Amino acid sequence: MSNGLLVRFDLVCQAALPVMQKVNLNDIPWRERKSPKAHYHRFLRDVALAFQNPKSGPKPRREPPFEVELVRLPPGAKNFPFHSHGTEWEFYLVVSGAGKVRAGKSTRGLKAGDCVLNPPGEAHQIINTGKEDLLYFVIANNAPADFYHYPDSNKWGFSLEHVGSFRIREVNYFEGEE
């Protein structure tokens, strides 16, 4: 009787738990992202995206609790406008090149081997100040929803579908209500 229970438990575990997957970075294509005036320019290999299940659509059956990207910034480029997240942590591991990380009110140099942790609420930006590509990994918790703020332009945004960026202006509490 206990063997039957073990078999059933084993079958339940096999059906419910995900299995190990493996990809090679060299098999993940570089995707280019560039702003209209090319102030923000990066190439990325989206490691987490490579683990998607093609049968279940754009998101895997069990999305990992983190995102991983290998990012390559050309000389002089910035990864994104200076921004903060409301719920996401971001961890950067510099592989090669040189640059700067702008975080909060400070700017610090970056070189191979440096690790940077940006908590939610702290604005941050990576800038390639070197003469070669700046290569780094970014690992972030995969928050189900996030809001972000761009202090330099006072824009806000949400990482919910169909919500873009916007600006907030002060209004009377009853504006539009009566």
PATI-838427 format. One line per 5 residues: number of its first residue (from 0); their letters; for each residue x, y, z of C-alpha. Coordinates in nm, 4 decimals, always signed. Layout:
N
NUM	a	X:Y:Z ~ ...
***
This chain:
178
0	msngl	+0.0000:+0.0000:+0.0000 ~ +0.2769:+0.2471:+0.0776 ~ +0.4381:+0.1684:-0.2601 ~ +0.1159:+0.2747:-0.4336 ~ +0.1135:+0.5982:-0.2399
5	lvrfd	+0.4770:+0.6630:-0.3308 ~ +0.4045:+0.6012:-0.6978 ~ +0.1123:+0.8414:-0.6922 ~ +0.3180:+1.1041:-0.5104 ~ +0.5962:+1.0575:-0.7650
10	lvcqa	+0.3501:+1.1035:-1.0528 ~ +0.2053:+1.4146:-0.8918 ~ +0.5534:+1.5606:-0.8432 ~ +0.6506:+1.4907:-1.2030 ~ +0.3371:+1.6610:-1.3321
15	alpvm	+0.3515:+1.9613:-1.0988 ~ +0.7190:+2.0512:-1.0856 ~ +0.9133:+2.2077:-1.3709 ~ +1.2210:+2.0310:-1.5008 ~ +1.5707:+2.1674:-1.5441
20	qkvnl	+1.6327:+2.3501:-1.8709 ~ +1.9620:+2.4560:-2.0289 ~ +2.0528:+2.7129:-2.2932 ~ +2.3839:+2.8448:-2.4206 ~ +2.4388:+3.2210:-2.4446
25	ndipw	+2.5847:+3.1801:-2.7933 ~ +2.2503:+3.0356:-2.9100 ~ +2.0565:+3.3429:-2.7955 ~ +2.0487:+3.6157:-3.0612 ~ +2.1422:+3.9742:-2.9785
30	rerks	+1.8437:+4.2122:-2.9949 ~ +1.9130:+4.5803:-3.0548 ~ +1.7217:+4.8500:-2.8662 ~ +1.7792:+5.2149:-2.9529 ~ +1.5992:+5.5415:-2.8757
35	pkahy	+1.5038:+5.7636:-3.1727 ~ +1.8102:+5.9890:-3.1268 ~ +2.0335:+5.6972:-3.0134 ~ +2.1133:+5.8460:-2.6704 ~ +2.0012:+5.5129:-2.5275
40	hrflr	+2.1426:+5.2198:-2.7198 ~ +2.1935:+4.8617:-2.6109 ~ +2.2106:+4.5098:-2.7410 ~ +2.0752:+4.2326:-2.5234 ~ +2.0501:+3.8597:-2.4999
45	dvala	+1.7362:+3.7840:-2.3024 ~ +1.8307:+3.4666:-2.1185 ~ +1.4961:+3.4318:-1.9390 ~ +1.3113:+3.4666:-2.2702 ~ +1.5143:+3.1767:-2.4116
50	fqnpk	+1.3446:+2.9461:-2.1584 ~ +0.9921:+3.0151:-2.2861 ~ +0.7703:+2.7229:-2.3668 ~ +0.6601:+2.7670:-2.7319 ~ +0.3397:+2.5682:-2.6651
55	sgpkp	+0.2177:+2.8050:-2.3926 ~ +0.2555:+3.1362:-2.5767 ~ +0.4643:+3.4357:-2.4811 ~ +0.5084:+3.3408:-2.1149 ~ +0.6370:+3.0097:-1.9832
60	rrepp	+0.4042:+2.7864:-1.7842 ~ +0.5954:+2.8711:-1.4696 ~ +0.7712:+3.1990:-1.5133 ~ +1.0987:+3.2133:-1.3208 ~ +1.1023:+3.4527:-1.0240
65	fevel	+1.3799:+3.6540:-1.1922 ~ +1.4871:+3.7991:-1.5266 ~ +1.8389:+3.7613:-1.6685 ~ +1.9848:+3.9593:-1.9587 ~ +2.3330:+3.9903:-2.1010
70	vrlpp	+2.3643:+4.3540:-2.2111 ~ +2.6189:+4.5123:-2.4431 ~ +2.6431:+4.8937:-2.4432 ~ +2.8389:+5.0567:-2.7272 ~ +3.0915:+5.3302:-2.6339
75	gaknf	+2.9143:+5.6493:-2.5225 ~ +2.5738:+5.4814:-2.4860 ~ +2.3382:+5.4748:-2.1875 ~ +2.1191:+5.1740:-2.1132 ~ +1.8000:+5.3618:-2.0216
80	pfhsh	+1.6952:+5.7067:-1.9065 ~ +1.7680:+5.7575:-1.5334 ~ +1.4836:+5.5679:-1.3632 ~ +1.3671:+5.3912:-1.0485 ~ +1.1384:+5.0928:-0.9964
85	gtewe	+0.8706:+5.0619:-0.7326 ~ +0.9015:+4.6858:-0.6839 ~ +1.2019:+4.5573:-0.8791 ~ +1.5506:+4.4898:-0.7509 ~ +1.8272:+4.4908:-1.0129
90	fylvv	+2.1687:+4.3281:-0.9771 ~ +2.4446:+4.4080:-1.2279 ~ +2.7603:+4.2030:-1.2839 ~ +3.0136:+4.3727:-1.5137 ~ +3.1894:+4.1239:-1.7438
95	sgagk	+3.4100:+4.3578:-1.9495 ~ +3.4578:+4.7204:-2.0452 ~ +3.4398:+5.0377:-1.8389 ~ +3.1671:+5.2822:-1.7546 ~ +2.9743:+5.4534:-1.4801
100	vragk	+2.6683:+5.3752:-1.2777 ~ +2.4517:+5.6679:-1.1789 ~ +2.2488:+5.5804:-0.8695 ~ +2.0571:+5.8176:-0.6484 ~ +2.2690:+6.1327:-0.6196
105	strgl	+2.6046:+5.9670:-0.6880 ~ +2.7975:+5.8403:-0.9898 ~ +3.0608:+5.5688:-0.9565 ~ +3.3019:+5.4038:-1.1967 ~ +3.2429:+5.0530:-1.3305
110	kagdc	+3.4944:+4.7928:-1.4442 ~ +3.5047:+4.4175:-1.5034 ~ +3.4190:+4.2252:-1.1874 ~ +3.2113:+4.5034:-1.0292 ~ +2.8732:+4.4073:-0.8846
115	vlnpp	+2.5974:+4.6624:-0.8261 ~ +2.2671:+4.6126:-0.6445 ~ +1.9907:+4.8687:-0.6982 ~ +1.6950:+4.8388:-0.4579 ~ +1.3414:+4.9486:-0.5441
120	geahq	+1.2993:+5.3252:-0.5205 ~ +1.6580:+5.4186:-0.6107 ~ +1.6977:+5.5786:-0.9543 ~ +1.9807:+5.4289:-1.1594 ~ +2.1441:+5.4237:-1.5024
125	iintg	+2.4453:+5.2551:-1.6658 ~ +2.6678:+5.4631:-1.8980 ~ +2.9527:+5.3337:-2.1155 ~ +3.2343:+5.5879:-2.0789 ~ +3.4968:+5.3566:-2.2283
130	kedll	+3.6280:+5.3042:-2.5806 ~ +3.5030:+4.9445:-2.6029 ~ +3.1657:+4.7806:-2.5484 ~ +3.0529:+4.7545:-2.1855 ~ +2.9257:+4.4005:-2.1239
135	yfvia	+2.7237:+4.3143:-1.8136 ~ +2.4563:+4.0833:-1.6816 ~ +2.1454:+4.2245:-1.5198 ~ +1.9391:+4.0017:-1.2933 ~ +1.6084:+4.1358:-1.1644
140	nnapa	+1.3260:+3.9929:-0.9613 ~ +1.0345:+3.9279:-1.1918 ~ +0.7704:+4.1392:-1.0204 ~ +0.4171:+4.0731:-1.1509 ~ +0.3670:+4.4486:-1.1793
145	dfyhy	+0.5974:+4.7449:-1.1418 ~ +0.5820:+5.1210:-1.1621 ~ +0.8785:+5.3337:-1.2516 ~ +0.9751:+5.6991:-1.2301 ~ +1.2075:+5.9008:-1.4536
150	pdsnk	+1.3293:+6.1863:-1.2284 ~ +1.5018:+6.3818:-1.5079 ~ +1.1782:+6.4169:-1.7087 ~ +0.9257:+6.3570:-1.4274 ~ +0.7566:+6.0748:-1.6183
155	wgfsl	+0.5914:+5.7746:-1.4575 ~ +0.5047:+5.4391:-1.6071 ~ +0.3656:+5.0971:-1.5242 ~ +0.4690:+4.7545:-1.6446 ~ +0.1114:+4.6492:-1.7042
160	ehvgs	-0.0099:+4.5697:-2.0545 ~ -0.1332:+4.8655:-2.2612 ~ -0.0178:+5.1327:-2.0150 ~ +0.2407:+5.3738:-2.1493 ~ +0.4393:+5.6544:-1.9919
165	frire	+0.2731:+5.9685:-1.8620 ~ +0.3318:+6.2831:-1.6554 ~ +0.1488:+6.3731:-1.3380 ~ +0.0133:+6.7202:-1.2767 ~ -0.1467:+6.8504:-0.9623
170	vnyfe	-0.5253:+6.8774:-0.9810 ~ -0.8055:+6.9766:-0.7495 ~ -0.9445:+6.6741:-0.5687 ~ -1.2874:+6.7205:-0.7326 ~ -1.1621:+6.7940:-1.0866
175	gee	-1.3586:+6.5855:-1.3342 ~ -1.5860:+6.4500:-1.0630 ~ -1.8736:+6.7047:-1.0840
***
